[in-house]
Amino acid sequence: MNHYQAYDYLTRSAQVMHEGFSLLNDVASHPTNPFSYTLAGRFTHASLETAMRLTRRYEKLGFNIDEVDIDDKTYLVREETTLSKPFCDLIHFNRRGKTDEHKVLLVAPLSGHFATLLKGTVEALLPDHEVYITDWADAREVPLDEGTFSFDCYVSYLIEFMQFLGPDTHLIAICQPTVQALIATAVMAQEKDPCVPQSLTLMAGPIDPSQNPTRVNTFAQERPMSWFRNVAIMEVPYGYPGHGRKVYPGFMQLGGFISMNQETHTKKYMNFFQNIMFGDNEDNDRFRAFYDEYLAVLDIPAEFYLETIERIFKNNELAQGKITYQGKPVDFNAIDDTALLTVEGAEDDICGLRQTEAAQDICNNIPTNMRKHHVQQGAGHYGIFSGSKFRQHIRPLITEFIHEFA
């Protein structure tokens, strides 16, 4: 049996258990049930809700951004799909009544999580920018007749999105797509495309993974490509539109993420259990919101995943000047009129220090006064694009940089 098919049967069975736990929890924790106010009742509630979370199938959440406050005035926000392609939708957060200025294309990673993981990033950018985001499709939902999605296809999508948005657009890429964003910018500069981004912000991405290698980089280096093809790649099972498509399943990527910080996740679940017991609802709400998003994952097209492993993490083609697009060498010296900002986290255990900064050396034709590099102290990988350090330090830096070169 296909391993993916077996996993799908298992999770569907677990969902039945989830419904049972949910029903019992509704009874045990109901406000009219006197048992719910006892220590034994709180313990039962904590046990059942934890069991519910461990047996639940997590689906993609919405951005659910309805309004934004700008200069003491509230503007309604309408989420619109402005361009739709088989493997990605271009989403616009239309601030109703606010003029279209400082357009930003925010490139979300295609690395396991949905684009909604960047909800906080979008919310922080909206007061100062007209925000568009790449909403990547779950590959298991894309029928086989839509064709494949390769490394070069990703670059082509970004170029098409930039051309659709037009001149005076700023490009921000987070994590994995920093690579494709840099290549797309160089290709557009080579072709003297008038829609080349005015500024390029690269955040916590593997431009040169040989710098301060992390466990992610070491994992990719230690295993042969045959391992990735034979173990990491599976076929989408029956019951999905993409049945038969070869993918890197989201559940495998999620397992990798969790194993890297298993002790941290275990501690968070233990704290969650204790907070239910003793009534710390605010912390519990944050826990639920984080894991509802974190545990929702998508499948990645096999072609894109394997090419990324081989071309970026194994062969390091970008940093070594050997990267190509549609069979032709990419000339990063062509980038000479796009401002470049690189951002890294001092505590990032996924993308090591100087891996993103390497873009500064690769793009050596950009004038010095149009470049900036920032290392955020105390920030891990996710702290680069979400949380208090992002809101207080990194977002203002990005906005100031974009305004300077608008």
Stockholm file with secondary structure:
# STOCKHOLM 1.0

chainA/1-406         MNHYQAYDYLTRSAQVMHEGFSLLNDVASHPTNPFSYTLAGRFTHASLETAMRLTRRYEKLGFNIDEVDIDDKTYLVREETTLSKPFCDLIHFNRRGKTDEHKVLLVAPLSGHFATLLKGTVEALLPDHEVYITDWADAREVPLDEGTFSFDCYVSYLIEFMQFLGPDTHLIAICQPTVQALIATAVMAQEKDPCVPQSLTLMAGPIDPSQNPTRVNTFAQERPMSWFRNVAIMEVPYGYPGHGRKVYPGFMQLGGFISMNQETHTKKYMNFFQNIMFGDNEDNDRFRAFYDEYLAVLDIPAEFYLETIERIFKNNELAQGKITYQGKPVDFNAIDDTALLTVEGAEDDICGLRQTEAAQDICNNIPTNMRKHHVQQGAGHYGIFSGSKFRQHIRPLITEFIHEFA
#=GR chainA/1-406 SS CCHHHHHHHHHHHHHHHHHHHHHHHHHHTCTTCGGGGSHHHHHHHHHHHHHHHHTCCCCCCCCCCCEEEETTEEEEEEEEEEEEETTEEEEEEEETTSCCCSEEEEECCCSSBCGGGGHHHHHHHTTTSEEEEEEECCGGGSCGGGCCCCHHHHHHHHHHHHHHHCSSEEEEEESTTHHHHHHHHHHHHHTTCTTSCSEEEEESCCSSTTSSCCHHHHHHHHSCHHHIIIIICEECCTTSTTTTCEEECHHHHHHHHHHHTHHHHHHHHHHHHHHHHHTCHHHHHHHHHHHHHHTCBCCEEHHHHHHHIIIIIISCTTTTTCCEETTEECCGGGCCSSEEEEEEETTCSSSCTTTTTHHHHHTTTSCGGGEEEEEETTCCTGGGTSSHHIIIIIHHHHHHHHHHTC
#=GC SS_cons         CCHHHHHHHHHHHHHHHHHHHHHHHHHHTCTTCGGGGSHHHHHHHHHHHHHHHHTCCCCCCCCCCCEEEETTEEEEEEEEEEEEETTEEEEEEEETTSCCCSEEEEECCCSSBCGGGGHHHHHHHTTTSEEEEEEECCGGGSCGGGCCCCHHHHHHHHHHHHHHHCSSEEEEEESTTHHHHHHHHHHHHHTTCTTSCSEEEEESCCSSTTSSCCHHHHHHHHSCHHHIIIIICEECCTTSTTTTCEEECHHHHHHHHHHHTHHHHHHHHHHHHHHHHHTCHHHHHHHHHHHHHHTCBCCEEHHHHHHHIIIIIISCTTTTTCCEETTEECCGGGCCSSEEEEEEETTCSSSCTTTTTHHHHHTTTSCGGGEEEEEETTCCTGGGTSSHHIIIIIHHHHHHHHHHTC
//
